[in-house]
Amino acid sequence: MLTRIPDSWRWASTDIAIRIVPFILSYAVAYRLSGGARWLGWSLGDVRAQLIFALIGVPVMFVAAVAVQLWLTRRRGALSVPAGLDDVAFQAGFYAVNGPIEEAFFRGLLQGGLGAAWGAPAGLVIATTAYVLYHRLGNWSWAETLSTALVGVPLGVAFWLLPGPPSLVGVSLAHIAATCGFLGPGPYLLRRLGLV
């Protein structure tokens, strides 16, 4: 199914109201109440480590997400694909905003907060499980929902283990790449290559 900007704006505007704004508000309240606690990840961290992770993670996540989307598309027999580069750019712009916000909520607030309260392993497991299952709320199939673990697990481990203070920088960039591989730009590329 080909999509155009009005189609994408229809779901994006709903997303902004029911997901993006509440995630931002939740993170902002936690930041304010905690006095900007380090576990929220609102820092550059070890900049070198964050950038190395991003340099490796961005292409790996993009290619892996495209491959998973191709496999899922062949199973389900349908895929939403931007009709032109204008919708590709619109969707990519939305994902560039969405990725860091989801990371702030799931990695910073949930994983960081629960990790500070109950230990890093508990924070990783609970936040990653919540991240994966929350995609089911968007009417994703179980196969699509569970595929988000391929993003949630490595990004959760990276948030926990990268050297320096916790940072959302590297995981946010990798998240954007994964989303762009799975939705919008990735499907557009698959169509242009004649794979779907």
C-alpha atoms as one frame of an Amber mdcrd trajectory, in Angstrom:
protein
   0.000   0.000   0.000   1.466   3.342  -1.039   1.306   6.219   1.437   1.535
   9.963   1.004   2.165  12.758   3.510  -1.545  13.204   4.408  -1.719   9.453
   5.192   1.425   9.635   7.312   0.289  12.832   9.037  -2.973  11.124   9.999
  -1.234   8.468  12.117   1.630  10.769  13.183  -0.727  13.395  14.624  -2.481
  10.725  16.662   0.901   9.359  17.772   2.000  12.803  18.922  -1.102  13.213
  21.065  -1.294   9.764  22.664   2.388   8.728  22.860   4.935  11.463  22.221
   3.500  14.196  24.461   2.847  11.844  27.442   6.380  10.385  27.121   7.908
  13.877  27.098   5.821  14.985  30.080   6.669  11.834  32.073  10.390  12.256
  31.431  10.269  15.992  32.225   8.465  15.381  35.521  10.978  12.671  36.499
  13.870  14.943  35.540  12.451  17.780  37.605  11.560  15.660  40.649  14.892
  13.811  40.627  16.918  16.990  40.210  18.275  15.748  36.890  19.431  12.339
  38.146  22.260  10.794  36.101  20.333   7.559  35.562  17.925   9.447  33.251
  20.711   9.586  30.656  20.435  13.320  29.972  24.150  13.749  29.282  26.644
  13.246  26.481  28.243  10.455  28.505  31.606   9.316  27.215  31.325  11.116
  23.862  33.901   8.904  22.139  32.134   5.700  23.254  28.728   7.107  22.287
  29.929   8.074  18.801  31.719   4.759  18.192  28.578   2.915  19.241  26.498
   5.096  16.916  28.922   4.666  13.989  28.585   0.903  14.312  24.977   0.746
  15.504  23.368   3.031  12.928  24.220   1.002   9.793  23.826  -2.349  11.555
  20.413  -1.430  12.953  19.216   0.015   9.644  20.234  -3.039   7.605  18.931
  -5.480  10.225  15.591  -3.671  10.395  15.242  -3.677   6.598  16.006  -7.420
   6.561  13.453  -8.144   9.290  10.842  -6.027   7.503  11.493  -7.916   4.250
  11.057 -11.249   6.020   7.863 -10.120   7.776   6.464  -8.608   4.574   6.910
 -11.870   2.707   5.070 -13.655   5.534   2.156 -11.216   5.733   2.016 -10.298
   2.039   1.496  -6.560   2.585   3.535  -3.464   3.390   2.938   0.283   3.669
   5.473   2.085   1.485   5.927   5.830   0.966   4.869   6.719  -2.591   7.622
   9.307  -3.000  10.660  10.905  -1.435   8.532  13.609   0.159   6.748  11.035
   2.349  10.060   9.252   2.994  11.481  12.536   4.305   8.343  13.269   6.336
   8.389   9.855   7.982  12.164   9.950   8.577  11.758  13.344  10.253   9.056
  11.952  12.509  11.239   8.948  13.437  14.157  11.302  14.174  11.944  12.898
  16.835  10.250   9.685  17.989  13.456   7.674  18.546  15.067   9.894  21.188
  11.725  10.359  22.948  11.123   6.606  23.168  14.703   6.151  24.369  14.267
   8.843  27.014  11.117   7.147  28.281  12.093   3.462  28.072  15.860   3.671
  28.534  16.241   6.756  30.706  13.099   6.857  32.794  12.171   3.166  33.050
  15.483   1.353  32.695  17.516   4.015  34.462  14.973   4.565  37.212  14.269
   0.906  37.868  17.983   0.166  37.607  18.705   2.780  40.268  15.969   1.363
  42.497  16.325  -2.404  41.958  19.622  -2.895  40.128  20.676  -2.620  36.492
  19.610  -6.153  35.441  16.049  -5.602  36.713  15.885  -2.231  34.980  17.061
  -3.769  31.696  14.612  -6.689  31.773  11.532  -4.718  32.863  12.118  -1.707
  30.579  12.948  -3.854  27.545   9.886  -6.034  28.101   7.722  -2.920  28.421
   9.292  -1.436  25.267   8.582  -4.571  23.241   5.039  -5.141  24.498   4.007
  -1.513  24.171   4.257  -1.876  20.387   1.337  -4.284  20.564  -0.834  -1.320
  21.599  -0.352   0.084  18.099  -2.134  -2.908  16.541   1.142  -4.473  15.448
   1.052  -8.218  14.876   2.813 -10.410  17.431   5.628 -11.073  14.940   6.179
  -7.315  14.432   5.898  -6.658  18.154   8.421  -9.325  19.098  10.816  -8.130
  16.394  11.246  -4.916  18.389  13.276  -6.977  20.875  16.004  -6.917  18.201
  16.219  -3.187  18.941  15.253  -3.127  22.614  17.737  -5.712  23.868  20.962
  -4.366  22.307  20.042  -0.757  23.019  19.151  -1.595  26.602  22.464  -3.414
  27.072  24.341  -0.503  25.460  22.623   2.053  27.704  23.685  -0.011  30.701
  27.225  -0.960  29.682  28.681   1.866  27.579  31.424   3.609  29.549  30.860
   6.967  31.175  27.698   8.399  32.660  24.446   6.999  31.221  23.625   8.709
  27.931  20.769   8.601  25.447  22.963   9.795  22.542  24.199   6.520  21.019
  21.045   4.525  21.666  18.862   7.301  20.231  20.831   7.442  16.982  20.703
   3.648  16.623  16.979   3.670  17.418  16.309   6.228  14.681  18.225   4.063
  12.197  16.312   0.929  13.185  12.949   2.646  12.873  13.894   4.137   9.499
  14.923   0.672   8.342  11.690  -0.923   9.479   9.243   1.825   8.516   9.229
   4.546   5.858  12.707   4.751   4.288  13.438   1.010   4.591  10.246  -0.151
   2.871  10.774   2.557   0.222  14.254   1.153  -0.423  12.883  -2.398  -0.640
  10.321  -1.249  -3.222  12.943   0.652  -5.252  15.146  -2.455  -5.274  12.191
  -4.545  -6.468  12.244  -6.783  -3.401   8.601  -6.100  -2.464
